[in-house]
Amino acid sequence: MELFEAGALRGCLAASTQKHHGNREGQARGQHPGTKEPGSENFRNHERIGEHRKRRKEDNRRNNYYDNVHGHPSIPHRKPHRMSQARKTSRLVIRRIRITGWSAITALLVTIVTFLTWFHIVLPADRAAVDAAFADDRIRVSLSDGVITASPANAESTTGMVFYPGAKVDPYAYLPAFRELVADGLTVVIIEPLFNMALFDLTPLQEATATAPTVTDWWVGGHSLGGVKACMVAEEESFQGLVLLASFCANDLSGTDLEVIQVLGDRDDLTDLTAVSDARALVPSGAEERVIEGANHASFGAYGPQSGDGQASISKPAGFAALTEALTPVLGAD
């Protein structure tokens, strides 16, 4: 009995060992455990995958690290360490040029926008004073492209003045200042300058004078920087005279036969009196000078106060009345 049990045990062990070895051999051939047939198909698939990987390595090596799986060349990609030093330097220079160029363009655009914004911010005219000038039935105000014309309502005027405003001053601010002179017979053509700066204005003189066809005797004048522009225009065109309000000439008109009148304010802190004194040699010797007591730089227009200007001791209407008195002898009624 014991011999029988020992034999049976040995038989079971042998069978178990044979089954274990059989499974390992099957796995080596690609057969999964528990399958009855050898895994020959899996083994062939494994061989094809291995061959595919080998071809892929060969393709990558042959195409100099191109991203190519199937053997056809694709878009090349060079690794950074394979780029030559000369090409690195060239790309760096191009990049710096682009950055510099875009920075310069941006700075230019910002400068232009700032420039246009600054020049379009003007010293506004006194609305009430301007409305009173428009409502005055003694004068007629007409508007055209870049020109404001004020003329007598009930008479034909033969004397006129082309007038250039001060820098960044609303052109309408001068209508109240010349209101009484216009009512007495003077035609005043006020230029609306480009960028609110008289020196930049390109309005042809013929366009300005065409708004007053009855005028035969023309004067030119200006306030502050507008006076400098008036001097420049007087050198190029034919005028009877020149009016300078808180201003002086920068070009030489001493050899002309212009009648010149210069009106200043004794409280004006924006007009350089030394420059005024030096510029007297640039106008004809017969030029007249008038000083309005208590007037500052802004007393010549219905606007203000103006930064850096002195404190006026007279009112705007009083200043306009004094200006009318100073200009009437030369620009008075016909």
Secondary structure, DSSP 8 states (H G I E B T S, - for coil): -HHHHHHHHHHHHHHHHHHHHHHHHHHHTT--TT-SS--HHHHHHHHHHHHHHHHHHHHHHHTTS---SSSS-------GGGS-HHHHHHHHHHHHHHHHHHHHHHHHHHHHHHHHHHHT--B-B-HHHHHHHHH-TTEEEEEETTEEEEEESSS---EEEEEE--TTB-GGGGHHHHHHHHHTTEEEEEE--GGG-GGG----HHHHHTT-TT--EEEEEEETHHHHHHHHHHHHS--SEEEEES---SS--TTS--EEEEEEETT-SSS-HHHHHHHGGGS-TT-EEEEETT--GGGGTTB---TT----SS-HHHHHHHHHHHHHHHH---
